[in-house]
């Protein structure tokens, strides 16, 4: 039996991260697309699991991981890992929230611009041979108020990009940001309710937890100004999709741009087919640069956790 720590990679990650682990002395098995049942059978043979968002690391899988020491998530969200079960077993959970920050922030601004200027509709009608210039009156971002829910790696970058557009920035989060950061962003730190009332555009950048599930629902939407835009590039379950659908359908909200959904892939397309909705298939972190960084950063964190020096292997 190999004395090398064994790593099971359950989802596709960039080859640079795999190479880094192997050079550091790990034995790496690639089983991307492995089913839950297959993982339950295989997990006992590994010290490390590497996953993205597809693989669900349940309590049952963790309990069968007799040798498991680390669960590595190449990305941000940890809602697909049973953190309580991992903690009970003393298993470290590592992720890479730094890696996709620029990619998700840039997509967020792209979605905001697409809503404000109706870019997808303009493109579609042009390709149909139509010239609808008079109907395509847009909505400029300069001078508008952007409400940012959460100010982590991604939220802060979105705020910086929005400031460059001349937008007013409102921020709400669990703990106050450093005063110097607020000054740098020329932003206000306010309550969620005040942010909902004052924002022209609301963008969501918070993790999914039991406390944040359906954080934006019928009550919260009722507090928003008529004609508000909502952008969600965090987790689909933070927004109550039925409440969002009704608000968009009756015109309470001007539009929504969604990269994430309550069920992925979606099973109900009523919301997505609304003319004032723009949607993308959870591509926030899907850039070459972000994927490479997620894989290499995670590999470095796993190596550090095992106290291995790559140069000595």
VEXDREN-2710 file (C-alpha; in Angstrom, 1 decimal):
% VEXDREN-2710
k/r/px/py/pz
1/UNK/0.0/0.0/0.0
2/UNK/1.2/3.5/-0.9
3/UNK/2.5/5.6/2.0
4/UNK/1.7/8.8/0.0
5/UNK/-1.4/10.7/1.2
6/UNK/-4.2/9.9/-1.3
7/UNK/-6.4/12.6/-2.9
8/UNK/-9.7/11.9/-4.6
9/UNK/-10.7/14.6/-7.1
10/UNK/-14.5/14.4/-7.5
11/UNK/-15.1/17.3/-9.9
12/UNK/-13.1/18.8/-12.7
13/UNK/-10.3/21.2/-11.5
14/UNK/-7.5/22.9/-13.4
15/UNK/-4.6/20.6/-14.1
16/UNK/-2.1/23.0/-12.5
17/UNK/-3.5/22.2/-9.1
18/UNK/-3.3/18.5/-9.7
19/UNK/0.3/18.8/-10.9
20/UNK/1.2/20.8/-7.8
21/UNK/-0.3/18.1/-5.5
22/UNK/1.6/15.3/-7.3
23/UNK/4.9/17.2/-7.2
24/UNK/4.4/17.6/-3.4
25/UNK/4.2/13.9/-3.0
26/UNK/0.4/13.2/-3.0
27/UNK/-1.2/10.3/-4.9
28/UNK/-4.1/11.8/-6.9
29/UNK/-7.0/9.9/-8.4
30/UNK/-9.3/11.6/-10.8
31/UNK/-12.9/10.4/-10.6
32/UNK/-14.7/13.5/-11.9
33/UNK/-18.5/12.8/-12.1
34/UNK/-18.4/10.2/-9.3
35/UNK/-21.9/9.4/-8.0
36/UNK/-22.8/9.7/-4.3
37/UNK/-23.0/5.9/-4.1
38/UNK/-19.6/5.4/-5.6
39/UNK/-18.1/8.1/-3.3
40/UNK/-19.5/6.4/-0.3
41/UNK/-17.7/3.2/-1.3
42/UNK/-14.4/4.9/-2.2
43/UNK/-14.0/7.6/0.4
44/UNK/-12.5/5.3/3.0
45/UNK/-9.3/5.0/0.9
46/UNK/-8.5/8.7/0.9
47/UNK/-7.0/11.3/3.2
48/UNK/-8.3/14.2/1.0
49/UNK/-11.4/14.9/-1.0
50/UNK/-11.4/17.7/-3.6
51/UNK/-14.8/18.9/-4.8
52/UNK/-16.5/21.8/-6.5
53/UNK/-20.2/22.6/-6.2
54/UNK/-21.5/19.4/-7.9
55/UNK/-20.4/16.9/-5.3
56/UNK/-22.4/16.8/-2.1
57/UNK/-20.2/15.8/0.9
58/UNK/-22.9/14.5/3.2
59/UNK/-22.6/13.3/6.8
60/UNK/-22.9/9.7/5.5
61/UNK/-19.9/10.2/3.2
62/UNK/-17.9/11.9/6.0
63/UNK/-18.6/9.1/8.5
64/UNK/-17.4/6.5/6.0
65/UNK/-14.1/8.5/5.4
66/UNK/-12.1/6.6/8.0
67/UNK/-8.8/8.2/6.8
68/UNK/-10.3/11.5/5.8
69/UNK/-8.3/14.5/7.0
70/UNK/-9.2/17.3/4.6
71/UNK/-12.1/18.3/2.4
72/UNK/-11.0/20.8/-0.2
73/UNK/-13.5/23.0/-2.1
74/UNK/-12.2/24.6/-5.2
75/UNK/-14.3/27.7/-4.9
76/UNK/-16.2/29.8/-2.4
77/UNK/-19.5/28.2/-1.1
78/UNK/-19.4/25.4/1.4
79/UNK/-23.2/24.7/1.4
80/UNK/-22.5/21.3/-0.4
81/UNK/-20.4/20.1/2.6
82/UNK/-21.8/19.0/6.0
83/UNK/-19.6/21.3/8.1
84/UNK/-21.0/20.0/11.4
85/UNK/-20.2/16.4/10.5
86/UNK/-16.7/17.4/9.4
87/UNK/-16.1/19.4/12.6
88/UNK/-17.2/16.4/14.8
89/UNK/-14.7/14.2/13.0
90/UNK/-11.9/16.8/13.2
91/UNK/-11.7/17.1/9.4
92/UNK/-10.4/20.4/8.0
93/UNK/-12.5/22.0/5.4
94/UNK/-10.5/24.3/3.0
95/UNK/-11.8/26.5/0.3
96/UNK/-10.6/29.3/-2.0
97/UNK/-12.8/32.4/-1.7
98/UNK/-10.1/34.6/-3.1
99/UNK/-9.9/32.8/-6.5
100/UNK/-13.2/33.7/-8.3
101/UNK/-13.6/37.2/-6.8
102/UNK/-12.7/39.1/-9.9
103/UNK/-14.5/36.8/-12.3
104/UNK/-17.8/37.0/-10.3
105/UNK/-17.5/40.7/-9.8
106/UNK/-17.0/41.3/-13.5
107/UNK/-20.0/39.1/-14.4
108/UNK/-22.1/41.0/-11.9
109/UNK/-21.3/44.3/-13.6
110/UNK/-21.9/42.7/-17.0
111/UNK/-25.4/41.6/-15.8
112/UNK/-26.2/45.0/-14.4
113/UNK/-25.2/46.6/-17.7
114/UNK/-27.2/44.0/-19.7
115/UNK/-30.3/44.8/-17.7
116/UNK/-29.8/48.6/-17.8
117/UNK/-29.2/48.7/-21.5
118/UNK/-31.3/45.7/-22.5
119/UNK/-28.3/44.2/-24.4
120/UNK/-29.6/40.6/-24.8
121/UNK/-32.9/41.9/-26.2
122/UNK/-31.1/44.3/-28.6
123/UNK/-28.8/41.6/-29.8
124/UNK/-31.7/39.1/-30.3
125/UNK/-33.9/41.6/-32.3
126/UNK/-31.0/42.7/-34.5
127/UNK/-30.3/39.1/-35.5
128/UNK/-34.0/38.8/-36.3
129/UNK/-33.6/41.7/-38.8
130/UNK/-35.3/44.3/-36.6
131/UNK/-34.1/47.9/-35.9
132/UNK/-35.8/48.8/-32.6
133/UNK/-33.7/51.8/-31.8
134/UNK/-36.6/53.9/-30.5
135/UNK/-37.9/51.2/-28.2
136/UNK/-34.4/50.5/-26.7
137/UNK/-34.2/53.5/-24.3
138/UNK/-31.9/52.4/-21.6
139/UNK/-31.0/53.4/-18.0
140/UNK/-27.6/54.7/-17.2
141/UNK/-25.7/53.7/-14.1
142/UNK/-24.1/57.0/-13.3
143/UNK/-25.8/58.6/-10.3
144/UNK/-27.8/55.5/-9.5
145/UNK/-27.7/53.8/-6.0
146/UNK/-26.3/50.3/-5.8
147/UNK/-27.1/48.2/-2.7
148/UNK/-24.5/45.6/-1.9
149/UNK/-25.5/42.7/0.4
150/UNK/-22.3/41.4/1.8
151/UNK/-18.8/42.9/1.5
152/UNK/-16.5/39.9/1.2
153/UNK/-14.0/39.3/-1.6
154/UNK/-16.6/39.6/-4.3
155/UNK/-18.9/42.3/-2.8
156/UNK/-16.0/44.6/-2.3
157/UNK/-14.8/44.3/-5.9
158/UNK/-18.3/44.9/-7.2
159/UNK/-18.5/48.0/-5.1
160/UNK/-15.1/49.2/-6.5
161/UNK/-16.3/48.6/-10.0
162/UNK/-19.6/50.4/-9.4
163/UNK/-17.8/53.4/-7.9
164/UNK/-15.9/53.7/-11.2
165/UNK/-19.3/54.0/-12.9
166/UNK/-20.2/56.9/-10.6
167/UNK/-22.7/55.0/-8.6
168/UNK/-23.7/55.7/-5.0
169/UNK/-22.8/52.6/-2.8
170/UNK/-24.9/51.3/0.1
171/UNK/-23.6/48.3/2.1
172/UNK/-25.2/45.9/4.6
173/UNK/-23.4/43.0/6.3
174/UNK/-23.3/41.3/9.6
175/UNK/-20.4/43.4/11.0
176/UNK/-19.4/47.0/10.1
177/UNK/-16.7/47.3/7.5
178/UNK/-13.5/49.2/8.5
179/UNK/-14.2/52.9/8.4
180/UNK/-11.2/53.4/6.0
181/UNK/-12.8/51.0/3.5
182/UNK/-16.1/52.8/3.6
183/UNK/-14.3/56.1/3.0
184/UNK/-12.3/54.6/0.1
185/UNK/-15.5/53.3/-1.5
186/UNK/-17.4/56.5/-0.6
187/UNK/-20.0/54.1/0.7
188/UNK/-22.6/54.0/3.5
189/UNK/-23.0/51.1/5.9
190/UNK/-26.7/50.8/6.7
191/UNK/-29.4/48.2/7.8
192/UNK/-30.8/45.7/5.3
193/UNK/-34.2/47.4/5.5
194/UNK/-32.8/50.9/4.7
195/UNK/-30.7/49.4/1.8
196/UNK/-33.8/47.8/0.3
197/UNK/-35.7/51.0/0.5
198/UNK/-33.0/53.3/-1.0
199/UNK/-31.4/51.2/-3.7
200/UNK/-32.0/51.3/-7.4
201/UNK/-30.1/48.1/-8.0
202/UNK/-29.5/45.4/-5.4
203/UNK/-26.7/42.8/-5.8
204/UNK/-26.3/39.8/-3.5
205/UNK/-22.9/38.5/-2.3
206/UNK/-23.5/36.5/0.9
207/UNK/-23.1/32.8/1.7
208/UNK/-26.0/30.4/1.9
209/UNK/-26.8/29.5/5.5
210/UNK/-29.9/28.5/7.3
211/UNK/-30.2/32.2/8.3
212/UNK/-29.8/33.6/4.8
213/UNK/-32.1/31.1/3.0
214/UNK/-35.0/33.2/1.4
215/UNK/-33.4/36.3/2.9
216/UNK/-35.0/38.1/0.0
217/UNK/-38.7/37.1/-0.1
218/UNK/-42.1/38.8/-0.4
219/UNK/-41.6/41.1/2.6
220/UNK/-38.2/42.3/1.6
221/UNK/-39.3/42.9/-2.0
222/UNK/-42.3/44.9/-0.7
223/UNK/-39.8/47.3/0.9
224/UNK/-38.0/48.0/-2.4
225/UNK/-38.6/51.0/-4.6
226/UNK/-40.9/50.3/-7.6
227/UNK/-38.6/49.5/-10.6
228/UNK/-35.7/48.1/-8.7
229/UNK/-33.3/45.7/-10.3
230/UNK/-32.0/42.5/-8.5
231/UNK/-28.8/40.7/-9.3
232/UNK/-27.9/37.4/-7.8
233/UNK/-24.6/35.8/-8.4
234/UNK/-24.2/34.2/-5.0
235/UNK/-26.6/31.3/-4.2
236/UNK/-30.0/30.7/-5.6
237/UNK/-31.7/29.8/-2.4
238/UNK/-31.1/33.2/-0.9
239/UNK/-33.9/34.6/-3.1
240/UNK/-37.4/33.2/-2.9
241/UNK/-38.0/32.5/-6.6
242/UNK/-41.8/32.5/-6.4
243/UNK/-41.8/35.9/-4.7
244/UNK/-39.4/37.2/-7.3
245/UNK/-41.5/35.8/-10.1
246/UNK/-44.6/37.5/-8.9
247/UNK/-42.9/40.8/-8.3
248/UNK/-41.4/40.8/-11.8
249/UNK/-44.6/39.7/-13.4
250/UNK/-46.7/42.5/-11.9
251/UNK/-44.0/45.1/-12.5
252/UNK/-43.0/45.8/-8.9
253/UNK/-39.4/45.0/-10.0
254/UNK/-38.0/46.3/-13.2
255/UNK/-35.8/43.3/-13.9
256/UNK/-33.6/40.6/-12.5
257/UNK/-30.3/39.0/-13.6
258/UNK/-29.6/35.6/-12.2
259/UNK/-26.6/33.4/-12.4
260/UNK/-27.8/31.0/-9.6
261/UNK/-31.1/29.3/-8.9
262/UNK/-32.9/27.5/-6.1
263/UNK/-32.5/24.2/-8.1
264/UNK/-29.6/23.7/-10.5
265/UNK/-30.2/23.0/-13.3
266/UNK/-33.6/24.7/-13.0
267/UNK/-36.7/22.5/-13.3
268/UNK/-39.3/25.4/-13.6
269/UNK/-38.5/27.9/-16.3
270/UNK/-41.4/30.2/-15.7
271/UNK/-39.2/32.8/-14.0
272/UNK/-36.4/32.5/-16.5
273/UNK/-38.7/33.0/-19.5
274/UNK/-39.9/36.4/-18.3
275/UNK/-38.9/39.1/-20.7
276/UNK/-37.4/41.2/-17.8
277/UNK/-35.1/38.4/-16.6
278/UNK/-31.6/37.7/-17.8
279/UNK/-30.1/34.4/-16.8
280/UNK/-26.8/32.6/-17.1
281/UNK/-26.0/29.0/-16.0
282/UNK/-23.9/29.6/-12.8
283/UNK/-20.9/30.8/-14.7
284/UNK/-19.7/33.4/-12.2
285/UNK/-16.4/31.6/-11.6
286/UNK/-16.1/30.1/-15.1
287/UNK/-13.0/31.9/-16.3
288/UNK/-9.7/30.3/-17.2
289/UNK/-8.0/32.5/-14.6
290/UNK/-10.4/31.9/-11.8
291/UNK/-10.4/28.1/-12.3
292/UNK/-6.6/28.0/-12.4
293/UNK/-6.3/30.1/-9.3
294/UNK/-8.9/28.0/-7.4
295/UNK/-7.0/24.8/-8.2
296/UNK/-3.5/26.0/-7.4
297/UNK/-4.5/27.9/-4.2
298/UNK/-6.4/24.8/-2.9
299/UNK/-3.4/22.6/-3.7
300/UNK/-1.1/25.0/-1.7
301/UNK/-3.5/25.0/1.2
302/UNK/-3.7/21.2/1.2
303/UNK/0.1/20.9/1.1
304/UNK/0.5/23.4/3.9
305/UNK/-2.1/21.5/6.0
306/UNK/-0.1/18.3/5.6
307/UNK/3.1/20.2/6.5
308/UNK/4.8/19.0/3.3
309/UNK/7.6/20.8/1.6
310/UNK/7.2/20.3/-2.2
311/UNK/10.9/20.8/-2.7
312/UNK/11.9/17.9/-0.5
313/UNK/9.7/15.3/-2.1
END
